Amino acid sequence: MKDAAYNGPSRRTLIKATGIAALATGGSWALEGRSAAAVTSGLPFQFKTGGYTCVTDVPEEMQPWRDHTALRVDTGPHDAEGVRMHLVNGRQYDHPVSQIQYGLQNVTSYRQTQDDFYLKRAQAQAKRLIDRKVRARAAWWFPYPFDWSSGAHKGVAYKAPWYSGMAQGEALSLFSQLALLDGVSPADKELYRKIADGAFASLLVADNANPWVVAKDRAGYLWIHEYPKNKPTVSDFTYNGFMFAALGLWDYHKMTGNPLAEKLFDGSLTTLLAYYPNMRNTNWMSDYCLTHGVPNAKYHGVHVKLMRQLHWLSGSRKSAHVSDMLMDDYPHPALGSPGGQIALAGGQHTFYKFGPTGAITATKKLTFNKPTSAPASQRIRIQGRGIHYQISAGTAKGWYTPEAYPKAYLRGEWFASVYRPTRVATFPAAVSIGCIKVAENGDVLATKTVRFAKASTAPFDRRAVVNGRPMVHITAGSLTDFWAPASQILPDGR
């Protein structure tokens, strides 16, 4: 079910959005030989904003694409120049988003290793994009040179060449990051700045002519469309592509200080926060897009991750709270290698097997005379059944047991979300709340139960699943370094 507590724009309002907006205001774009400081063209139209800003003093590891690296040996499709390619019916085509993302991965690998091999490969992706760019509407565009249609999303079909707001926004990340990268020559830095300016210009033209990627709906919200369609009412309203484009606006603003980029970033985050309830499926994976309502596990994880990163890049605590809710709805199931340890209380336990839609297909009951443990490879939400652990060895190998603290829980700290800036937890009045300190393996080092006569607040810097329960880590006061159950406190940003 959708989030029943939400009172913002409805899916019906969104789908009826016209997207037709006022013409761009301001002067023309003289792309040849211009500097970043010359970016003076106006916004394409007025749209709703929430006052969000680009926080540019973010630690390196929290900035866009820093957690994406490239393998030295490229196992994906590529041409003789080392450029990432896309296969359609056995034929190789340029794919702007694939090339941009591969370029960004190589930029990150270069930062980490200072190996020129990665820098040259990143620049090869950038060169291909530059060579294939199209000049239109006083902006530069990166075309898709192949026909494409979506089987799952009705109406999403294109004849080459076509254009995507995701590609236009992500290009800002690639060219801005290259322009600021040590090791890039001054001449190349200037070139990359100019290309970034041209790509940014594409986000300053409205949907009154082709090509376009920016529109607004009847409720006044800005959209950068991964799959723009004429009329915008039949666009896909893809959520993850919009989020990636917003990261590009942040990167471009970091490079230029351009106030229009920050305004578009503000509008983007305002829209993403206004419409997340339409995309959310409570206690299940979120939808890929708002038009078709198709849940998607892969892109649900992207929504969780990018909403958390938008918290870092804007300071928005609401973004952090949305990420938390989406994480709880459908946590990433894999526990990695070697997995985790499940603490099992003494007594009888029921283990299950499930069908694709969550139907129980088999059960097994086991009784333990004393507390024991078992290795697990997954912590996964089964549709309609809650969170379960998949046992990876022993008598119950391959079976699932429900998460039920203290009867069955995953030991230790898992799936941490780190916050910057720190957030504030409110402890309700007259409620007893049990807090714990834990060792890395989940051993409880200390416990403390608090009960405040009136509501009390404390800062917290991260949230994680600790011994099978979502908890927040307190960083000041009498509960410093204790974990408090997330279900019993009231977090900011809600």
Buried (B, 14 or more C-beta within 10 A) or exposed (E): EBBEEBEBBBBEBBBEBEBBBEEBEEEEBEBEEBEBEEBEBEBBBEBBBBEBBBBEEBEEEBBBBBEBBBEEEBEEBBEEEBBBBBEEEEEBBBBBBBBBBBBBBBBBBBBEEEEEBBBEBBBBBBBBBBEBBEEBBBBBBBBBBBEBEBEEBEEBEBEEBBBBBBBBBBBBBBBBBBBBBEEBEEEBBBBBBBBBBBBBBBBBBBBBEEBBBBBBBBBBBBBBBBBBBEEBBBBBBBBBBBBBBBBBBBBBBBBBBBEBBBBBBBBBBBBBBBBBBBBBBBBBBBBBBBBBEEBBBEBBBBBBBBBBBBBBBBBBBBBBBBBBBBBBBBBBBEBEEEBBBBBBBEEEBEBBBBEEEEEEEEEEEBEBEEEBBBBBBBBBBBBEBEBBBBBBEEEBEEBBBBBBBEBBBBBBBBBEBBBBBBBBBBBBEEEEBEBBBBEEEBEEEEEEEBEBEEEBBBBBBBBBBBBBBBBBBBBEEEBEEBBBBBEBBEBBBE
